[in-house]
Amino acid sequence: MVLVLAVLSFVVIAPAEEYLFRGVIQRRLTRSMRTPAAVGVAALLFVIPHAIGYLGGIQAIVLLSIAPFSLAVILGALYEKYDNLSVPILAHGLYNATLFLTTILGALYEKYDNLSVPILAHGLYNATLFLTTYVTAF
């Protein structure tokens, strides 16, 4: 099931979210405010549906919202830099797919008690962040 989610991330989830948050919301916000502010507001709006399922107090919600907010800022910057939705869609899909695959690797670690599994999962996660940052910088 997790592999299906990884594929759906590239085909459905990332394109739909990027079209809405970057292609519609961020684009319209840039008409009425400066670009950095528009990226920030769109990133805050991106966090809302991602934070709905978080349980715990306000501190937990704020802490768990840092990653989606950071991701949304990077995706917004990619959209502004390249003026092309395919770039943030690809970065978003890669990020989500990596999270799904690290979930599989985490489950394998629990099942087989093998330290190489979380090391590989952490490496995949860091590689995704590095690639996203590299694309943003250039």
The first five atom37 places (N, CA, C, CB, O) and aatype in JSON, in Angstrom:
{
  "aatype": [12, 19, 10, 19, 10, 0, 19, 10, 15, 13, 19, 19, 9, 0, 14, 0, 6, 6, 18, 10, 13, 1, 7, 19, 9, 5, 1, 1, 10, 16, 1, 15, 12, 1, 16, 14, 0, 0, 19, 7, 19, 0, 0, 10, 10, 13, 19, 9, 14, 8, 0, 9, 7, 18, 10, 7, 7, 9, 5, 0, 9, 19, 10, 10, 15, 9, 0, 14, 13, 15, 10, 0, 19, 9, 10, 7, 0, 10, 18, 6, 11, 18, 3, 2, 10, 15, 19, 14, 9, 10, 0, 8, 7, 10, 18, 2, 0, 16, 10, 13, 10, 16, 16, 9, 10, 7, 0, 10, 18, 6, 11, 18, 3, 2, 10, 15, 19, 14, 9, 10, 0, 8, 7, 10, 18, 2, 0, 16, 10, 13, 10, 16, 16, 18, 19, 16, 0, 13],
  "atom_mask": [
    [1, 1, 1, 1, 1],
    [1, 1, 1, 1, 1],
    [1, 1, 1, 1, 1],
    [1, 1, 1, 1, 1],
    [1, 1, 1, 1, 1],
    [1, 1, 1, 1, 1],
    [1, 1, 1, 1, 1],
    [1, 1, 1, 1, 1],
    [1, 1, 1, 1, 1],
    [1, 1, 1, 1, 1],
    [1, 1, 1, 1, 1],
    [1, 1, 1, 1, 1],
    [1, 1, 1, 1, 1],
    [1, 1, 1, 1, 1],
    [1, 1, 1, 1, 1],
    [1, 1, 1, 1, 1],
    [1, 1, 1, 1, 1],
    [1, 1, 1, 1, 1],
    [1, 1, 1, 1, 1],
    [1, 1, 1, 1, 1],
    [1, 1, 1, 1, 1],
    [1, 1, 1, 1, 1],
    [1, 1, 1, 0, 1],
    [1, 1, 1, 1, 1],
    [1, 1, 1, 1, 1],
    [1, 1, 1, 1, 1],
    [1, 1, 1, 1, 1],
    [1, 1, 1, 1, 1],
    [1, 1, 1, 1, 1],
    [1, 1, 1, 1, 1],
    [1, 1, 1, 1, 1],
    [1, 1, 1, 1, 1],
    [1, 1, 1, 1, 1],
    [1, 1, 1, 1, 1],
    [1, 1, 1, 1, 1],
    [1, 1, 1, 1, 1],
    [1, 1, 1, 1, 1],
    [1, 1, 1, 1, 1],
    [1, 1, 1, 1, 1],
    [1, 1, 1, 0, 1],
    [1, 1, 1, 1, 1],
    [1, 1, 1, 1, 1],
    [1, 1, 1, 1, 1],
    [1, 1, 1, 1, 1],
    [1, 1, 1, 1, 1],
    [1, 1, 1, 1, 1],
    [1, 1, 1, 1, 1],
    [1, 1, 1, 1, 1],
    [1, 1, 1, 1, 1],
    [1, 1, 1, 1, 1],
    [1, 1, 1, 1, 1],
    [1, 1, 1, 1, 1],
    [1, 1, 1, 0, 1],
    [1, 1, 1, 1, 1],
    [1, 1, 1, 1, 1],
    [1, 1, 1, 0, 1],
    [1, 1, 1, 0, 1],
    [1, 1, 1, 1, 1],
    [1, 1, 1, 1, 1],
    [1, 1, 1, 1, 1],
    [1, 1, 1, 1, 1],
    [1, 1, 1, 1, 1],
    [1, 1, 1, 1, 1],
    [1, 1, 1, 1, 1],
    [1, 1, 1, 1, 1],
    [1, 1, 1, 1, 1],
    [1, 1, 1, 1, 1],
    [1, 1, 1, 1, 1],
    [1, 1, 1, 1, 1],
    [1, 1, 1, 1, 1],
    [1, 1, 1, 1, 1],
    [1, 1, 1, 1, 1],
    [1, 1, 1, 1, 1],
    [1, 1, 1, 1, 1],
    [1, 1, 1, 1, 1],
    [1, 1, 1, 0, 1],
    [1, 1, 1, 1, 1],
    [1, 1, 1, 1, 1],
    [1, 1, 1, 1, 1],
    [1, 1, 1, 1, 1],
    [1, 1, 1, 1, 1],
    [1, 1, 1, 1, 1],
    [1, 1, 1, 1, 1],
    [1, 1, 1, 1, 1],
    [1, 1, 1, 1, 1],
    [1, 1, 1, 1, 1],
    [1, 1, 1, 1, 1],
    [1, 1, 1, 1, 1],
    [1, 1, 1, 1, 1],
    [1, 1, 1, 1, 1],
    [1, 1, 1, 1, 1],
    [1, 1, 1, 1, 1],
    [1, 1, 1, 0, 1],
    [1, 1, 1, 1, 1],
    [1, 1, 1, 1, 1],
    [1, 1, 1, 1, 1],
    [1, 1, 1, 1, 1],
    [1, 1, 1, 1, 1],
    [1, 1, 1, 1, 1],
    [1, 1, 1, 1, 1],
    [1, 1, 1, 1, 1],
    [1, 1, 1, 1, 1],
    [1, 1, 1, 1, 1],
    [1, 1, 1, 1, 1],
    [1, 1, 1, 1, 1],
    [1, 1, 1, 0, 1],
    [1, 1, 1, 1, 1],
    [1, 1, 1, 1, 1],
    [1, 1, 1, 1, 1],
    [1, 1, 1, 1, 1],
    [1, 1, 1, 1, 1],
    [1, 1, 1, 1, 1],
    [1, 1, 1, 1, 1],
    [1, 1, 1, 1, 1],
    [1, 1, 1, 1, 1],
    [1, 1, 1, 1, 1],
    [1, 1, 1, 1, 1],
    [1, 1, 1, 1, 1],
    [1, 1, 1, 1, 1],
    [1, 1, 1, 1, 1],
    [1, 1, 1, 1, 1],
    [1, 1, 1, 1, 1],
    [1, 1, 1, 0, 1],
    [1, 1, 1, 1, 1],
    [1, 1, 1, 1, 1],
    [1, 1, 1, 1, 1],
    [1, 1, 1, 1, 1],
    [1, 1, 1, 1, 1],
    [1, 1, 1, 1, 1],
    [1, 1, 1, 1, 1],
    [1, 1, 1, 1, 1],
    [1, 1, 1, 1, 1],
    [1, 1, 1, 1, 1],
    [1, 1, 1, 1, 1],
    [1, 1, 1, 1, 1],
    [1, 1, 1, 1, 1],
    [1, 1, 1, 1, 1],
    [1, 1, 1, 1, 1]
  ],
  "atom_positions": [
    [[0.82, -1.2, 0.0], [0.0, 0.0, 0.0], [0.87, 1.27, 0.0], [-0.93, 0.0, 1.21], [0.54, 2.26, -0.65]],
    [[1.97, 1.21, 0.75], [2.83, 2.37, 0.83], [3.47, 2.66, -0.53], [3.91, 2.17, 1.89], [3.66, 3.82, -0.88]],
    [[3.81, 1.62, -1.29], [4.37, 1.84, -2.63], [3.34, 2.49, -3.55], [4.84, 0.5, -3.24], [3.7, 3.32, -4.39]],
    [[2.08, 2.13, -3.38], [1.01, 2.76, -4.17], [0.95, 4.25, -3.82], [-0.36, 2.07, -3.9], [0.79, 5.09, -4.71]],
    [[1.06, 4.57, -2.53], [1.05, 5.97, -2.11], [2.25, 6.73, -2.68], [1.04, 6.07, -0.59], [2.13, 7.9, -3.04]],
    [[3.39, 6.07, -2.75], [4.58, 6.72, -3.32], [4.35, 7.07, -4.78], [5.82, 5.81, -3.18], [4.71, 8.15, -5.23]],
    [[3.75, 6.17, -5.52], [3.44, 6.43, -6.94], [2.37, 7.5, -7.06], [2.99, 5.12, -7.65], [2.49, 8.42, -7.88]],
    [[1.31, 7.38, -6.24], [0.24, 8.38, -6.29], [0.75, 9.78, -5.93], [-0.89, 7.98, -5.33], [0.2, 10.78, -6.38]],
    [[1.79, 9.83, -5.12], [2.37, 11.11, -4.76], [2.84, 11.88, -5.98], [3.52, 10.92, -3.79], [2.65, 13.09, -6.08]],
    [[3.46, 11.17, -6.92], [3.93, 11.82, -8.14], [2.8, 12.1, -9.13], [4.99, 10.96, -8.81], [2.82, 13.11, -9.84]],
    [[1.82, 11.21, -9.17], [0.79, 11.28, -10.21], [-0.41, 12.13, -9.81], [0.32, 9.88, -10.56], [-1.0, 12.8, -10.65]],
    [[-0.77, 12.11, -8.52], [-2.0, 12.79, -8.09], [-1.75, 13.84, -7.0], [-3.0, 11.77, -7.6], [-2.09, 15.01, -7.17]],
    [[-1.15, 13.4, -5.9], [-1.06, 14.26, -4.71], [-0.25, 15.53, -4.99], [-0.43, 13.49, -3.56], [-0.76, 16.63, -4.82]],
    [[0.99, 15.38, -5.4], [1.85, 16.56, -5.64], [1.27, 17.47, -6.71], [3.26, 16.11, -6.04], [1.22, 18.68, -6.5]],
    [[0.84, 16.95, -7.86], [0.27, 17.87, -8.87], [-0.96, 18.63, -8.36], [-0.1, 17.1, -10.12], [-1.09, 19.83, -8.62]],
    [[-1.84, 17.94, -7.65], [-3.06, 18.6, -7.17], [-2.74, 19.68, -6.14], [-4.03, 17.58, -6.56], [-3.25, 20.79, -6.21]],
    [[-1.89, 19.33, -5.17], [-1.54, 20.31, -4.13], [-0.76, 21.49, -4.71], [-0.73, 19.64, -3.03], [-1.0, 22.63, -4.35]],
    [[0.16, 21.21, -5.6], [0.95, 22.3, -6.18], [0.1, 23.19, -7.07], [2.12, 21.74, -6.98], [0.28, 24.41, -7.07]],
    [[-0.82, 22.62, -7.81], [-1.71, 23.44, -8.64], [-2.51, 24.39, -7.75], [-2.65, 22.55, -9.48], [-2.62, 25.57, -8.04]],
    [[-3.07, 23.85, -6.65], [-3.87, 24.68, -5.76], [-3.03, 25.71, -5.02], [-4.62, 23.81, -4.76], [-3.32, 26.91, -5.09]],
    [[-1.99, 25.27, -4.32], [-1.26, 26.18, -3.43], [-0.28, 27.1, -4.15], [-0.51, 25.38, -2.4], [-0.12, 28.25, -3.75]],
    [[0.38, 26.63, -5.2], [1.31, 27.48, -5.94], [0.62, 28.09, -7.16], [2.54, 26.68, -6.37], [0.71, 29.3, -7.37]],
    [[-0.05, 27.27, -7.95], [-0.63, 27.73, -9.21], [-1.8, 28.67, -9.06], [0.0, 0.0, 0.0], [-2.0, 29.56, -9.89]],
    [[-2.6, 28.48, -8.0], [-3.77, 29.34, -7.81], [-3.53, 30.33, -6.66], [-5.02, 28.49, -7.51], [-3.52, 31.55, -6.88]],
    [[-3.33, 29.81, -5.45], [-3.26, 30.69, -4.28], [-2.04, 31.61, -4.33], [-3.21, 29.85, -3.01], [-2.18, 32.83, -4.23]],
    [[-0.84, 31.04, -4.48], [0.36, 31.87, -4.47], [0.37, 32.86, -5.63], [1.61, 31.0, -4.52], [0.75, 34.02, -5.46]],
    [[-0.05, 32.4, -6.79], [-0.07, 33.3, -7.95], [-0.99, 34.49, -7.7], [-0.51, 32.54, -9.22], [-0.65, 35.62, -8.02]],
    [[-2.16, 34.24, -7.13], [-3.09, 35.34, -6.86], [-2.58, 36.25, -5.75], [-4.46, 34.79, -6.48], [-2.77, 37.47, -5.81]],
    [[-1.94, 35.67, -4.74], [-1.39, 36.48, -3.66], [-0.3, 37.42, -4.16], [-0.85, 35.59, -2.54], [-0.16, 38.54, -3.66]],
    [[0.5, 36.96, -5.14], [1.59, 37.82, -5.64], [1.05, 39.04, -6.39], [2.51, 37.02, -6.56], [1.78, 40.0, -6.61]],
    [[-0.2, 39.01, -6.77], [-0.8, 40.18, -7.42], [-1.07, 41.3, -6.42], [-2.1, 39.79, -8.12], [-1.09, 42.47, -6.79]],
    [[-1.27, 40.93, -5.14], [-1.64, 41.94, -4.15], [-0.58, 42.17, -3.07], [-2.92, 41.55, -3.5], [-0.76, 43.04, -2.22]],
    [[0.51, 41.4, -3.09], [1.56, 41.59, -2.09], [2.9, 41.2, -2.68], [1.28, 40.77, -0.82], [2.97, 40.61, -3.76]],
    [[3.96, 41.53, -1.97], [5.3, 41.19, -2.44], [5.46, 39.67, -2.47], [6.38, 41.84, -1.54], [4.8, 38.95, -1.72]],
    [[6.33, 39.21, -3.32], [6.52, 37.77, -3.52], [6.88, 37.02, -2.25], [7.59, 37.55, -4.54], [6.27, 35.99, -1.99]],
    [[7.85, 37.48, -1.43], [8.15, 36.73, -0.21], [6.95, 36.59, 0.73], [9.29, 37.4, 0.54], [6.75, 35.54, 1.34]],
    [[6.15, 37.64, 0.83], [4.96, 37.58, 1.67], [3.95, 36.59, 1.09], [4.32, 38.97, 1.81], [3.32, 35.83, 1.83]],
    [[3.78, 36.59, -0.22], [2.86, 35.67, -0.87], [3.29, 34.22, -0.65], [2.76, 35.97, -2.37], [2.45, 33.36, -0.4]],
    [[4.59, 33.96, -0.75], [5.11, 32.61, -0.51], [4.83, 32.21, 0.94], [6.64, 32.55, -0.81], [4.42, 31.08, 1.2]],
    [[5.05, 33.13, 1.87], [4.81, 32.83, 3.29], [3.35, 32.57, 3.6], [0.0, 0.0, 0.0], [3.03, 31.63, 4.33]],
    [[2.47, 33.38, 3.06], [1.03, 33.19, 3.3], [0.56, 31.88, 2.67], [0.22, 34.38, 2.73], [-0.19, 31.12, 3.29]],
    [[1.0, 31.6, 1.45], [0.63, 30.34, 0.8], [1.17, 29.16, 1.59], [1.16, 30.3, -0.65], [0.51, 28.12, 1.69]],
    [[2.36, 29.3, 2.17], [2.94, 28.23, 2.99], [2.1, 28.01, 4.24], [4.4, 28.55, 3.36], [1.87, 26.86, 4.64]],
    [[1.65, 29.08, 4.87], [0.79, 28.94, 6.05], [-0.52, 28.24, 5.68], [0.49, 30.32, 6.67], [-1.0, 27.38, 6.42]],
    [[-1.09, 28.6, 4.55], [-2.32, 27.95, 4.1], [-2.07, 26.48, 3.77], [-2.9, 28.69, 2.88], [-2.95, 25.64, 3.98]],
    [[-0.9, 26.16, 3.26], [-0.51, 24.78, 2.95], [-0.48, 23.93, 4.22], [0.86, 24.75, 2.25], [-0.82, 22.75, 4.19]],
    [[-0.07, 24.53, 5.33], [0.06, 23.8, 6.6], [-1.31, 23.38, 7.14], [0.78, 24.67, 7.65], [-1.43, 22.3, 7.73]],
    [[-2.32, 24.18, 6.94], [-3.63, 23.91, 7.56], [-4.15, 22.51, 7.26], [-4.65, 24.94, 7.08], [-4.42, 21.77, 8.2]],
    [[-4.3, 22.1, 6.0], [-4.81, 20.74, 5.78], [-3.83, 19.65, 6.22], [-5.15, 20.54, 4.32], [-4.23, 18.52, 6.5]],
    [[-2.55, 19.98, 6.29], [-1.56, 19.0, 6.72], [-1.52, 18.88, 8.24], [-0.18, 19.38, 6.19], [-1.04, 17.86, 8.76]],
    [[-2.0, 19.88, 8.96], [-1.96, 19.86, 10.43], [-3.27, 19.38, 11.04], [-1.63, 21.24, 10.94], [-3.34, 19.18, 12.26]],
    [[-4.3, 19.2, 10.24], [-5.61, 18.84, 10.78], [-5.56, 17.54, 11.59], [-6.62, 18.7, 9.65], [-6.22, 17.43, 12.62]],
    [[-4.8, 16.56, 11.14], [-4.77, 15.27, 11.81], [-3.84, 15.2, 13.01], [0.0, 0.0, 0.0], [-3.77, 14.16, 13.66]],
    [[-3.13, 16.28, 13.32], [-2.19, 16.24, 14.44], [-2.96, 16.24, 15.76], [-1.23, 17.44, 14.38], [-3.91, 17.0, 15.95]],
    [[-2.53, 15.39, 16.66], [-3.12, 15.32, 17.98], [-2.17, 15.95, 18.98], [-3.44, 13.85, 18.37], [-0.96, 16.06, 18.73]],
    [[-2.69, 16.36, 20.08], [-1.85, 16.96, 21.11], [-2.19, 18.43, 21.27], [0.0, 0.0, 0.0], [-3.1, 18.95, 20.61]],
    [[-1.47, 19.06, 22.13], [-1.71, 20.46, 22.41], [-1.17, 21.35, 21.31], [0.0, 0.0, 0.0], [-0.68, 20.88, 20.28]],
    [[-1.26, 22.63, 21.55], [-0.81, 23.62, 20.57], [0.67, 23.48, 20.28], [-1.12, 25.02, 21.06], [1.11, 23.71, 19.15]],
    [[1.46, 23.12, 21.29], [2.9, 22.97, 21.09], [3.19, 21.85, 20.09], [3.61, 22.68, 22.42], [4.05, 21.99, 19.22]],
    [[2.47, 20.74, 20.21], [2.68, 19.63, 19.28], [2.29, 20.02, 17.86], [1.87, 18.4, 19.72], [2.99, 19.69, 16.91]],
    [[1.19, 20.74, 17.74], [0.74, 21.16, 16.41], [1.75, 22.11, 15.78], [-0.65, 21.84, 16.49], [2.06, 21.99, 14.59]],
    [[2.27, 23.04, 16.56], [3.26, 23.99, 16.04], [4.52, 23.24, 15.62], [3.6, 25.07, 17.1], [5.04, 23.48, 14.53]],
    [[5.02, 22.35, 16.47], [6.24, 21.61, 16.15], [6.07, 20.74, 14.92], [6.66, 20.75, 17.33], [6.96, 20.67, 14.08]],
    [[4.92, 20.06, 14.81], [4.7, 19.18, 13.66], [4.38, 19.95, 12.38], [3.57, 18.22, 13.97], [4.37, 19.37, 11.3]],
    [[4.11, 21.24, 12.51], [3.83, 22.06, 11.33], [5.08, 22.68, 10.72], [2.86, 23.16, 11.68], [5.02, 23.24, 9.63]],
    [[6.19, 22.58, 11.41], [7.43, 23.19, 10.92], [7.87, 22.55, 9.61], [8.54, 23.05, 11.96], [8.25, 23.26, 8.68]],
    [[7.83, 21.22, 9.52], [8.28, 20.53, 8.29], [7.4, 20.88, 7.09], [8.28, 19.02, 8.51], [7.94, 21.24, 6.05]],
    [[6.05, 20.79, 7.2], [5.26, 21.17, 6.02], [5.4, 22.64, 5.65], [3.8, 20.86, 6.27], [5.37, 22.99, 4.47]],
    [[5.56, 23.51, 6.65], [5.74, 24.93, 6.34], [7.07, 25.15, 5.61], [5.71, 25.77, 7.64], [7.11, 25.87, 4.61]],
    [[8.13, 24.52, 6.1], [9.44, 24.65, 5.44], [9.39, 24.12, 4.02], [10.52, 23.9, 6.24], [9.91, 24.73, 3.09]],
    [[8.75, 22.96, 3.86], [8.6, 22.38, 2.52], [7.85, 23.35, 1.62], [7.86, 21.02, 2.59], [8.25, 23.58, 0.47]],
    [[6.77, 23.92, 2.12], [5.95, 24.83, 1.31], [6.72, 26.08, 0.91], [4.68, 25.22, 2.07], [6.55, 26.58, -0.2]],
    [[7.57, 26.58, 1.79], [8.39, 27.75, 1.45], [9.36, 27.39, 0.33], [9.16, 28.27, 2.7], [9.54, 28.16, -0.62]],
    [[10.0, 26.22, 0.44], [10.92, 25.77, -0.62], [10.18, 25.59, -1.94], [11.63, 24.46, -0.21], [10.66, 26.01, -2.99]],
    [[9.0, 24.96, -1.89], [8.22, 24.75, -3.11], [7.77, 26.07, -3.71], [7.01, 23.86, -2.82], [7.76, 26.24, -4.93]],
    [[7.39, 27.01, -2.84], [6.99, 28.35, -3.32], [8.15, 29.07, -3.98], [0.0, 0.0, 0.0], [7.98, 29.75, -4.99]],
    [[9.34, 28.93, -3.4], [10.54, 29.56, -3.98], [10.88, 28.93, -5.33], [11.73, 29.45, -3.02], [11.27, 29.61, -6.27]],
    [[10.73, 27.61, -5.4], [10.97, 26.92, -6.68], [10.01, 27.43, -7.75], [10.82, 25.39, -6.53], [10.41, 27.68, -8.89]],
    [[8.76, 27.59, -7.38], [7.76, 28.07, -8.34], [8.1, 29.49, -8.81], [6.36, 28.04, -7.72], [8.01, 29.8, -10.0]],
    [[8.48, 30.34, -7.87], [8.82, 31.71, -8.24], [10.08, 31.77, -9.08], [8.99, 32.56, -7.0], [10.16, 32.57, -10.02]],
    [[11.06, 30.95, -8.76], [12.33, 30.99, -9.49], [12.17, 30.5, -10.93], [13.38, 30.14, -8.78], [12.7, 31.11, -11.86]],
    [[11.44, 29.39, -11.11], [11.34, 28.78, -12.45], [10.05, 29.12, -13.18], [11.46, 27.29, -12.33], [9.93, 28.84, -14.37]],
    [[9.07, 29.71, -12.48], [7.79, 30.07, -13.07], [7.2, 28.89, -13.85], [7.95, 31.29, -14.0], [6.69, 29.04, -14.96]],
    [[7.3, 27.73, -13.23], [6.85, 26.5, -13.88], [6.43, 25.53, -12.78], [7.98, 25.88, -14.78], [7.23, 25.18, -11.92]],
    [[5.17, 25.1, -12.81], [4.66, 24.21, -11.77], [5.32, 22.83, -11.76], [3.18, 24.04, -11.93], [5.3, 22.15, -10.73]],
    [[5.91, 22.41, -12.87], [6.49, 21.07, -12.9], [7.67, 20.93, -11.94], [6.94, 20.74, -14.31], [7.93, 19.83, -11.45]],
    [[8.38, 22.01, -11.67], [9.54, 21.94, -10.76], [9.08, 21.68, -9.32], [10.37, 23.25, -10.83], [9.57, 20.72, -8.71]],
    [[8.17, 22.48, -8.74], [7.72, 22.14, -7.38], [6.93, 20.83, -7.33], [6.87, 23.27, -6.83], [6.94, 20.15, -6.3]],
    [[6.24, 20.47, -8.4], [5.53, 19.19, -8.42], [6.53, 18.04, -8.29], [4.7, 19.04, -9.71], [6.31, 17.11, -7.52]],
    [[7.61, 18.11, -9.03], [8.63, 17.06, -8.97], [9.27, 17.01, -7.58], [9.7, 17.3, -10.04], [9.44, 15.93, -7.01]],
    [[9.63, 18.17, -7.03], [10.24, 18.22, -5.69], [9.27, 17.71, -4.63], [10.69, 19.66, -5.36], [9.67, 16.97, -3.73]],
    [[8.01, 18.1, -4.72], [6.98, 17.67, -3.77], [6.76, 16.16, -3.88], [5.66, 18.43, -4.02], [6.68, 15.47, -2.86]],
    [[6.67, 15.65, -5.1], [6.49, 14.21, -5.29], [7.66, 13.43, -4.74], [0.0, 0.0, 0.0], [7.47, 12.39, -4.11]],
    [[8.86, 13.91, -4.98], [10.06, 13.25, -4.47], [10.08, 13.26, -2.94], [11.33, 13.92, -5.02], [10.42, 12.26, -2.31]],
    [[9.73, 14.38, -2.36], [9.67, 14.49, -0.9], [8.66, 13.5, -0.32], [9.32, 15.92, -0.48], [8.98, 12.75, 0.6]],
    [[7.43, 13.51, -0.86], [6.39, 12.61, -0.35], [6.77, 11.15, -0.56], [5.05, 12.89, -1.04], [6.6, 10.33, 0.35]],
    [[7.27, 10.81, -1.73], [7.66, 9.43, -2.0], [8.74, 8.97, -1.03], [8.14, 9.28, -3.46], [8.73, 7.82, -0.58]],
    [[9.67, 9.85, -0.73], [10.73, 9.52, 0.24], [10.13, 9.25, 1.61], [11.77, 10.66, 0.32], [10.55, 8.32, 2.3]],
    [[9.16, 10.06, 2.02], [8.51, 9.82, 3.31], [7.8, 8.47, 3.33], [7.52, 10.94, 3.63], [7.88, 7.73, 4.31]],
    [[7.11, 8.14, 2.23], [6.42, 6.86, 2.18], [7.42, 5.7, 2.22], [5.56, 6.77, 0.91], [7.2, 4.7, 2.91]],
    [[8.51, 5.84, 1.48], [9.51, 4.77, 1.44], [10.23, 4.63, 2.77], [10.52, 5.03, 0.32], [10.58, 3.52, 3.18]],
    [[10.47, 5.74, 3.46], [11.09, 5.62, 4.78], [10.14, 4.98, 5.78], [11.53, 7.0, 5.29], [10.58, 4.36, 6.75]],
    [[8.84, 5.11, 5.56], [7.87, 4.41, 6.4], [8.02, 2.9, 6.23], [6.43, 4.84, 6.05], [7.99, 2.15, 7.21]],
    [[8.18, 2.47, 4.99], [8.4, 1.04, 4.73], [9.69, 0.59, 5.41], [8.47, 0.75, 3.2], [9.72, -0.45, 6.07]],
    [[10.74, 1.37, 5.25], [12.02, 0.99, 5.84], [11.93, 0.97, 7.37], [13.11, 1.95, 5.39], [12.55, 0.12, 8.01]],
    [[11.18, 1.89, 7.94], [10.98, 1.9, 9.39], [10.26, 0.64, 9.86], [0.0, 0.0, 0.0], [10.6, 0.06, 10.89]],
    [[9.25, 0.24, 9.08], [8.53, -0.99, 9.43], [9.44, -2.21, 9.31], [7.3, -1.17, 8.52], [9.36, -3.12, 10.13]],
    [[10.3, -2.22, 8.31], [11.25, -3.32, 8.17], [12.22, -3.36, 9.34], [12.02, -3.2, 6.85], [12.61, -4.43, 9.81]],
    [[12.61, -2.19, 9.79], [13.52, -2.13, 10.95], [12.85, -2.77, 12.16], [13.92, -0.66, 11.26], [13.46, -3.56, 12.88]],
    [[11.58, -2.41, 12.38], [10.85, -2.97, 13.51], [10.73, -4.49, 13.37], [9.45, -2.33, 13.62], [10.82, -5.23, 14.36]],
    [[10.52, -4.95, 12.15], [10.31, -6.38, 11.92], [11.62, -7.17, 12.03], [9.69, -6.61, 10.55], [11.65, -8.25, 12.63]],
    [[12.7, -6.65, 11.47], [13.95, -7.41, 11.4], [15.02, -6.92, 12.38], [14.49, -7.35, 10.01], [16.07, -7.55, 12.49]],
    [[14.76, -5.81, 13.08], [15.71, -5.28, 14.05], [17.11, -5.15, 13.45], [15.76, -6.17, 15.29], [18.09, -5.65, 13.99]],
    [[17.17, -4.45, 12.31], [18.41, -4.31, 11.56], [18.75, -2.82, 11.51], [18.28, -4.92, 10.12], [17.98, -2.02, 10.97]],
    [[19.89, -2.45, 12.05], [20.29, -1.04, 12.12], [20.53, -0.41, 10.75], [21.54, -0.92, 12.95], [20.43, 0.81, 10.63]],
    [[20.83, -1.2, 9.73], [21.08, -0.63, 8.4], [19.81, -0.03, 7.8], [21.64, -1.69, 7.47], [19.91, 0.86, 6.95]],
    [[18.64, -0.48, 8.22], [17.39, 0.03, 7.66], [17.17, 1.5, 8.03], [16.2, -0.81, 8.15], [16.94, 2.3, 7.12]],
    [[17.24, 1.91, 9.32], [17.05, 3.34, 9.58], [18.17, 4.21, 9.03], [16.93, 3.57, 11.07], [17.95, 5.37, 8.7]],
    [[19.36, 3.66, 8.91], [20.46, 4.42, 8.31], [20.14, 4.7, 6.84], [21.81, 3.65, 8.43], [20.34, 5.82, 6.36]],
    [[19.64, 3.7, 6.13], [19.24, 3.88, 4.73], [18.08, 4.86, 4.63], [18.84, 2.52, 4.1], [18.08, 5.72, 3.75]],
    [[17.1, 4.75, 5.52], [15.95, 5.66, 5.51], [16.41, 7.1, 5.74], [14.92, 5.24, 6.59], [15.96, 8.01, 5.05]],
    [[17.29, 7.29, 6.69], [17.8, 8.63, 6.98], [18.59, 9.16, 5.78], [18.7, 8.6, 8.25], [18.5, 10.35, 5.45]],
    [[19.35, 8.3, 5.13], [20.09, 8.71, 3.94], [19.17, 9.14, 2.81], [0.0, 0.0, 0.0], [19.43, 10.14, 2.14]],
    [[18.09, 8.39, 2.59], [17.12, 8.76, 1.55], [16.48, 10.11, 1.86], [16.03, 7.67, 1.42], [16.33, 10.96, 0.98]],
    [[16.11, 10.29, 3.11], [15.48, 11.54, 3.52], [16.44, 12.72, 3.31], [15.05, 11.46, 4.99], [16.05, 13.75, 2.75]],
    [[17.68, 12.56, 3.75], [18.66, 13.64, 3.58], [18.97, 13.9, 2.11], [19.95, 13.3, 4.31], [19.17, 15.05, 1.72]],
    [[19.01, 12.85, 1.29], [19.25, 13.03, -0.14], [18.14, 13.86, -0.77], [19.37, 11.67, -0.84], [18.4, 14.71, -1.62]],
    [[16.9, 13.61, -0.36], [15.76, 14.37, -0.88], [15.89, 15.84, -0.49], [14.43, 13.8, -0.35], [15.71, 16.72, -1.33]],
    [[16.2, 16.11, 0.78], [16.36, 17.5, 1.21], [17.5, 18.17, 0.47], [16.59, 17.56, 2.72], [17.39, 19.33, 0.07]],
    [[18.61, 17.45, 0.29], [19.76, 18.01, -0.43], [19.39, 18.36, -1.86], [20.94, 17.03, -0.41], [19.7, 19.45, -2.34]],
    [[18.72, 17.44, -2.55], [18.34, 17.68, -3.94], [17.39, 18.86, -4.07], [17.7, 16.44, -4.55], [17.53, 19.69, -4.97]],
    [[16.42, 18.93, -3.15], [15.47, 20.04, -3.19], [16.19, 21.37, -2.95], [14.36, 19.84, -2.15], [15.92, 22.36, -3.63]],
    [[17.1, 21.39, -1.99], [17.86, 22.6, -1.7], [18.77, 22.97, -2.86], [18.69, 22.43, -0.42], [18.89, 24.14, -3.2]],
    [[19.41, 21.97, -3.48], [20.3, 22.21, -4.61], [19.54, 22.83, -5.78], [20.97, 20.9, -5.04], [20.0, 23.79, -6.4]],
    [[18.37, 22.27, -6.08], [17.56, 22.81, -7.19], [17.14, 24.24, -6.88], [16.31, 21.93, -7.43], [17.11, 25.09, -7.78]],
    [[16.82, 24.51, -5.62], [16.4, 25.87, -5.23], [17.56, 26.86, -5.38], [15.88, 25.88, -3.77], [17.37, 28.0, -5.81]],
    [[18.77, 26.41, -5.03], [19.91, 27.33, -5.07], [20.34, 27.68, -6.48], [21.08, 26.71, -4.33], [20.89, 28.76, -6.71]],
    [[20.1, 26.81, -7.43], [20.55, 27.06, -8.8], [19.35, 27.15, -9.66], [21.5, 25.98, -9.31], [19.48, 27.36, -10.87]]
  ]
}
